Amino acid sequence: MARQTNYAEKITTIEAKIAKKQSEIKTLKAQLSTLKEKKAADDYKALTEYMTANNLSANDVLEFIKA
């Protein structure tokens, strides 16, 4: 006699795995967002420190970029 497959159990197991992975993805996206914010803040800080050290205003920098 052929063994019967319990599809409901297999479906439930796979759905649970999907839910777990979705939760992991959500956590990873939050970490990525936090890191991007920190990088942007560090980049901005470095830029403003450079501008201050070299007596540059925002207009000076913009004129240089446009040139």
Residue frames relative to the residue before (quaternion, step in Angstrom):
aa qw qx qy qz dx dy dz
M 1.0000 0.0000 0.0000 0.0000 0.00 0.00 0.00
A 0.4664 -0.6990 0.4749 0.2613 3.56 -0.89 0.95
R 0.4620 -0.6717 0.5102 0.2741 3.51 -1.08 0.79
Q 0.3407 -0.7497 0.5339 0.1919 3.56 -0.87 0.94
T 0.3704 -0.7263 0.5440 0.1984 3.53 -1.03 0.87
N 0.3150 -0.7309 0.5770 0.1835 3.52 -0.98 0.90
Y 0.1959 -0.8290 0.5167 0.0859 3.55 0.11 1.32
A 0.6183 0.5589 -0.3512 0.4266 3.59 0.94 -0.78
E 0.6642 0.4961 -0.3028 0.4703 3.58 0.94 -0.86
K 0.6628 0.4996 -0.3066 0.4658 3.57 0.93 -0.86
I 0.6360 0.5240 -0.3212 0.4666 3.58 1.00 -0.81
T 0.6543 0.5121 -0.3062 0.4646 3.57 0.92 -0.91
T 0.6455 0.5231 -0.3176 0.4570 3.58 0.97 -0.85
I 0.6814 0.4790 -0.2880 0.4724 3.57 0.89 -0.91
E 0.6336 0.5215 -0.3329 0.4645 3.59 0.99 -0.75
A 0.6342 0.5186 -0.3276 0.4707 3.59 1.04 -0.74
K 0.6425 0.5160 -0.3203 0.4673 3.58 1.00 -0.79
I 0.6369 0.5234 -0.3186 0.4679 3.58 1.00 -0.83
A 0.6509 0.5153 -0.3156 0.4596 3.59 0.91 -0.89
K 0.6473 0.5191 -0.3155 0.4605 3.58 0.99 -0.84
K 0.6719 0.4918 -0.2966 0.4677 3.58 0.92 -0.89
Q 0.6250 0.5303 -0.3375 0.4628 3.59 1.03 -0.75
S 0.6358 0.5165 -0.3200 0.4760 3.56 1.05 -0.77
E 0.6463 0.5118 -0.3152 0.4702 3.58 0.99 -0.83
I 0.6405 0.5207 -0.3204 0.4646 3.58 0.99 -0.82
K 0.6316 0.5311 -0.3296 0.4585 3.58 0.97 -0.84
T 0.6555 0.5075 -0.3001 0.4719 3.58 0.96 -0.89
L 0.6681 0.5001 -0.2978 0.4635 3.57 0.93 -0.90
K 0.6343 0.5206 -0.3309 0.4660 3.60 1.01 -0.74
A 0.6345 0.5165 -0.3272 0.4728 3.59 1.03 -0.75
Q 0.6468 0.5072 -0.3162 0.4736 3.59 0.99 -0.82
L 0.6420 0.5251 -0.3171 0.4599 3.56 0.98 -0.85
S 0.6485 0.5200 -0.3118 0.4602 3.56 0.94 -0.88
T 0.6484 0.5175 -0.3077 0.4659 3.57 0.96 -0.88
L 0.6713 0.4948 -0.2998 0.4633 3.58 0.92 -0.89
K 0.6357 0.5220 -0.3298 0.4632 3.59 1.00 -0.77
E 0.6410 0.5170 -0.3203 0.4683 3.58 1.02 -0.80
K 0.6598 0.5007 -0.3076 0.4683 3.59 0.95 -0.85
K 0.6396 0.5176 -0.3249 0.4663 3.58 1.00 -0.81
A 0.6487 0.5143 -0.3194 0.4611 3.58 0.92 -0.87
A 0.6543 0.5065 -0.3120 0.4669 3.58 0.97 -0.83
D 0.6549 0.5017 -0.3092 0.4731 3.59 0.98 -0.82
D 0.6424 0.5171 -0.3188 0.4672 3.58 0.98 -0.84
Y 0.6548 0.5073 -0.3090 0.4673 3.58 0.95 -0.88
K 0.6435 0.5245 -0.3178 0.4581 3.57 0.97 -0.86
A 0.6540 0.5087 -0.3093 0.4667 3.58 0.95 -0.89
L 0.6519 0.5190 -0.3108 0.4574 3.57 0.98 -0.85
T 0.6928 0.4662 -0.2932 0.4655 3.59 0.82 -0.93
E 0.6207 0.5258 -0.3478 0.4662 3.61 1.05 -0.66
Y 0.6412 0.5137 -0.3174 0.4735 3.58 1.00 -0.83
M 0.6584 0.5102 -0.3102 0.4582 3.55 0.92 -0.91
T 0.6603 0.5011 -0.3069 0.4677 3.59 0.94 -0.85
A 0.6699 0.5111 -0.2951 0.4505 3.58 0.91 -0.95
N 0.7691 0.3404 -0.1740 0.5122 3.59 1.09 -0.66
N 0.4560 -0.7199 0.4226 0.3086 3.56 1.28 0.38
L 0.4004 0.7073 -0.4819 0.3274 3.58 0.87 0.94
S 0.2751 -0.7282 0.6000 0.1846 3.52 -1.10 0.74
A 0.6782 -0.4602 0.3618 0.4443 3.55 -1.28 0.14
N 0.6364 0.5314 -0.3272 0.4534 3.59 1.02 -0.77
D 0.6142 0.5448 -0.3401 0.4586 3.60 1.05 -0.78
V 0.6732 0.4949 -0.2913 0.4658 3.55 0.90 -0.95
L 0.6566 0.5128 -0.3086 0.4590 3.58 0.92 -0.87
E 0.6457 0.5113 -0.3232 0.4660 3.58 0.98 -0.81
F 0.6440 0.5164 -0.3197 0.4652 3.56 1.01 -0.79
I 0.6526 0.5156 -0.3110 0.4600 3.59 0.96 -0.85
K 0.6906 0.4902 -0.2778 0.4534 3.58 0.93 -0.91
A 0.6181 0.5896 -0.3392 0.3940 3.60 1.14 -0.60
